[in-house]
Amino acid sequence: MLRLLLLQVWASCLWLGHGEVVQSLSNICDQFFYQKMIATNGLLPENSAWICQTFQNQRFFATLYDKQNRIPVYSAYIYNPVSAKRVTPEWMVEPQLIRDNLPDDMETEKTLRETYSVSQDDISDSQAVYQDYLHLNNLDRGHLSPAAHHNTQDGRNATFTFTNIVPQDTALNNGAWNLYEQKTMAKKSKDCQTTYAIVGAVPGTSYISQNRVNVPSHIWASACCKTKNNTMIAWGAIAQNNQNNVRVLKLGALEQMLAQLYTRGAVSLFHEDCPRT
């Protein structure tokens, strides 16, 4: 019994030192999910990583990352919009996708090469990088957790990591999806106490950067909150990634669509308190 207890303590010490790419978000980065229920059912790819997105030693959102397709499955965050002048920082990557003894904070590729002596090949092998998103044709760097949904400059800067973006259709990103992010989210969440959002992408059949980075077939979003009257509301949205059109729908309808698109089983995005119909 004593030996088992010592093994458990030893394992816990290893866990605490494991950093911001973790085996599970529970008790580490689950504050971005309503009732701390992490969305896993029907969403997990074969080669995945949980990332607690950390910048300047602060955690701003959580990402389930598909390492094979080099795109996020989703990013989960608390919706805190603010009107601010758009500032585009340097793009960053996740050091601990390379090695777990690298910094918790996201870093630029240059910093990893020059300060931590990480080779560019090692960075590129582990995730999407700046070079992958050059020379795009009718595609943008589409944020899942949008900069404008964070109320501090550090929070906005933290969204500029390649583990939070996908190749998104330019017309959609600048058109109907932007309208959803800026107008629809504000309107639907106006009576919310705290709005929990999960935004994701379904892998498609095409790639950019010599087949390194998948181009999603669909972009989707979901949200749940308790209102100021203590009632629960939830909703979803989905768009084909080659059409400038967003369909806003019930949470349950979105989960059913995602189950068909991912083919990984029944999808559950939020705690059972969040209404599906």
C-alpha positions in Angstrom: 0.0 0.0 0.0 2.8 2.4 0.9 4.6 1.6 -2.3 1.4 2.4 -4.3 1.0 5.7 -2.4 4.6 6.7 -3.2 4.0 5.8 -6.9 0.9 8.0 -7.0 2.8 10.9 -5.4 5.6 10.5 -7.9 3.2 10.4 -10.8 1.5 13.6 -9.5 4.9 15.4 -9.4 5.5 14.4 -13.0 2.0 15.7 -13.9 2.6 19.1 -12.3 5.7 19.6 -14.4 4.1 18.5 -17.6 3.3 22.1 -18.8 0.7 23.5 -21.0 0.4 20.7 -23.5 -1.3 18.2 -21.1 -2.9 14.8 -21.1 -6.2 16.3 -19.9 -7.6 19.8 -19.3 -9.3 18.8 -16.1 -8.3 20.9 -13.1 -5.8 22.7 -15.3 -7.7 24.5 -18.0 -11.3 23.5 -17.6 -12.5 27.0 -16.6 -13.3 27.8 -20.3 -16.0 25.2 -20.4 -19.5 25.6 -18.9 -19.6 23.7 -15.6 -16.1 22.6 -16.4 -17.4 19.9 -18.8 -14.7 19.4 -21.4 -16.0 18.6 -24.9 -14.6 15.3 -26.0 -17.4 13.0 -27.2 -17.3 12.4 -30.9 -14.5 15.0 -31.5 -11.2 13.3 -30.6 -8.9 12.6 -33.6 -6.4 9.8 -33.6 -3.4 12.0 -32.9 -4.4 14.8 -30.6 -3.1 17.2 -28.0 -4.8 19.3 -25.4 -3.3 22.8 -25.2 -3.9 25.3 -22.4 -3.2 28.4 -24.5 -0.8 30.4 -22.3 0.8 33.8 -23.0 2.7 36.0 -20.6 2.1 33.3 -18.0 -1.6 33.7 -18.3 -4.1 31.1 -19.6 -6.6 32.6 -22.1 -8.4 29.7 -23.8 -8.1 25.9 -24.4 -7.6 24.0 -27.7 -8.0 20.5 -28.8 -5.3 20.1 -31.5 -5.2 17.6 -34.4 -1.5 16.9 -34.8 -1.9 14.9 -37.9 -3.9 17.5 -39.9 -2.0 20.4 -38.1 -5.2 22.3 -37.3 -7.2 22.7 -34.1 -10.4 20.6 -33.7 -11.7 23.5 -31.6 -10.8 26.3 -29.3 -12.9 27.0 -26.1 -13.0 30.4 -24.5 -15.1 32.8 -22.5 -16.7 35.5 -24.7 -15.5 39.0 -23.5 -15.7 41.3 -26.6 -14.2 44.7 -26.7 -13.9 47.5 -29.2 -10.2 48.1 -29.7 -7.8 49.1 -32.4 -6.6 45.9 -34.2 -2.9 45.2 -33.5 -1.4 42.2 -35.2 1.4 40.8 -33.1 4.1 38.3 -34.3 2.6 34.9 -35.0 3.5 32.2 -32.4 3.6 28.4 -32.0 3.2 26.0 -29.1 6.7 25.0 -27.7 5.5 22.0 -25.8 4.2 20.3 -29.0 7.9 20.0 -29.8 9.2 18.9 -26.3 7.5 19.1 -22.9 10.5 20.7 -21.3 10.1 23.9 -23.4 8.3 26.9 -22.0 4.6 26.9 -21.1 4.1 30.2 -22.9 3.6 30.3 -26.6 6.6 31.7 -28.4 7.7 32.9 -31.9 9.6 30.5 -34.1 12.5 32.9 -34.0 12.6 32.8 -30.2 12.6 29.0 -30.2 15.4 28.9 -32.7 17.6 31.6 -31.1 16.9 31.3 -27.4 16.1 27.7 -27.0 18.2 26.2 -29.8 15.3 24.4 -31.4 15.7 23.6 -35.1 13.2 24.8 -37.6 12.7 21.2 -38.7 11.6 20.2 -35.2 9.2 23.1 -35.0 7.7 22.3 -38.4 7.4 18.6 -37.7 5.3 19.3 -34.6 2.7 21.8 -35.9 1.7 24.3 -38.6 4.2 27.2 -38.9 4.4 30.7 -40.5 5.7 29.3 -43.8 2.7 27.1 -44.2 0.3 30.1 -44.4 2.3 32.1 -47.0 1.0 32.3 -50.6 -2.5 31.3 -49.8 -5.0 31.3 -52.6 -8.5 32.5 -51.6 -7.8 31.4 -48.1 -7.1 33.4 -44.8 -5.6 32.6 -41.4 -9.0 32.0 -39.7 -9.0 32.3 -36.0 -11.2 29.9 -34.0 -10.9 31.9 -30.8 -11.1 35.4 -32.3 -9.0 38.3 -31.1 -12.0 40.6 -30.8 -13.7 38.3 -28.3 -11.0 38.9 -25.7 -11.0 42.1 -23.6 -7.3 42.6 -22.9 -4.4 43.1 -25.3 -2.6 40.1 -24.0 -5.7 38.0 -24.5 -6.0 39.2 -28.1 -2.3 38.6 -28.7 -2.7 35.0 -27.4 -5.1 34.2 -30.3 -2.3 34.7 -32.8 -0.9 31.2 -32.5 -0.9 28.7 -35.3 -2.6 26.2 -33.0 -5.7 28.4 -33.0 -6.1 29.0 -36.8 -7.2 27.1 -39.9 -7.1 27.9 -43.6 -10.5 29.6 -43.9 -12.2 30.7 -47.1 -11.4 34.4 -47.6 -15.0 35.5 -48.6 -16.4 33.6 -45.6 -13.9 34.9 -43.1 -14.4 38.5 -44.2 -18.1 38.2 -44.8 -20.7 36.0 -43.2 -18.4 34.5 -40.5 -17.2 37.9 -39.5 -20.9 39.0 -39.2 -21.5 36.0 -36.9 -18.5 36.8 -34.7 -19.3 40.6 -34.4 -23.1 40.9 -34.6 -24.8 37.5 -34.0 -22.7 36.6 -31.0 -23.3 40.0 -29.4 -27.1 39.9 -30.0 -27.5 36.3 -28.8 -25.4 36.7 -25.7 -26.7 40.2 -24.6 -28.6 38.7 -21.6 -25.8 36.2 -20.6 -24.0 36.3 -17.3 -21.0 34.5 -18.8 -20.9 33.2 -22.3 -18.9 30.0 -22.9 -18.0 29.5 -26.6 -16.5 26.5 -28.5 -15.5 27.1 -32.1 -14.1 24.4 -34.3 -13.3 23.0 -37.8 -14.1 19.7 -39.5 -11.2 18.3 -41.6 -11.7 18.4 -45.3 -10.1 16.6 -48.2 -7.6 19.2 -49.4 -4.4 20.7 -48.0 -2.1 23.6 -48.3 1.7 23.8 -48.0 2.5 20.6 -49.8 -0.1 18.5 -48.0 1.1 19.7 -44.6 -2.0 21.6 -43.3 -5.6 20.5 -43.8 -8.2 22.8 -45.2 -11.4 22.3 -43.2 -14.7 21.4 -45.0 -16.7 23.2 -42.4 -16.2 25.9 -39.7 -18.6 25.7 -36.7 -19.3 27.6 -33.5 -21.4 27.0 -30.4 -22.2 28.8 -27.1 -24.0 28.3 -23.8 -24.8 30.6 -21.0 -27.0 31.3 -17.9 -29.0 34.5 -18.5 -29.4 37.3 -16.0 -32.8 35.7 -15.2 -31.1 32.4 -14.4 -32.5 30.6 -17.4 -30.2 28.6 -19.8 -29.7 29.4 -23.5 -27.5 27.8 -26.1 -27.0 27.9 -29.9 -24.8 26.8 -32.7 -23.6 27.9 -36.1 -22.0 26.2 -39.1 -20.6 27.1 -42.5 -19.2 25.2 -45.4 -15.7 26.5 -45.9 -16.2 27.3 -49.6 -19.4 29.3 -49.3 -20.0 32.8 -47.8 -23.0 31.6 -45.7 -23.5 30.8 -42.0 -26.4 28.8 -40.7 -27.4 29.6 -37.1 -29.2 26.6 -35.5 -30.1 24.9 -32.2 -27.2 23.3 -30.2 -28.7 19.9 -30.6 -29.0 20.2 -34.4 -25.4 21.3 -34.6 -24.2 18.3 -32.5 -26.1 16.0 -34.8 -24.5 17.5 -37.9 -21.1 17.3 -36.3 -21.6 13.6 -35.5 -22.3 13.0 -39.2 -19.3 15.1 -40.4 -16.7 13.8 -38.0 -18.0 10.2 -37.9 -16.4 9.7 -34.5 -19.6 8.9 -32.6 -22.2 11.1 -30.9 -21.1 14.7 -30.2 -21.7 16.5 -27.0 -20.3 20.0 -26.8 -21.7 21.3 -23.5 -23.0 20.2 -20.1 -26.5 18.7 -20.1 -27.9 22.0 -18.6 -27.4 23.7 -21.9 -30.6 23.3 -24.0 -30.4 21.3 -27.2 -33.8 22.4 -28.6 
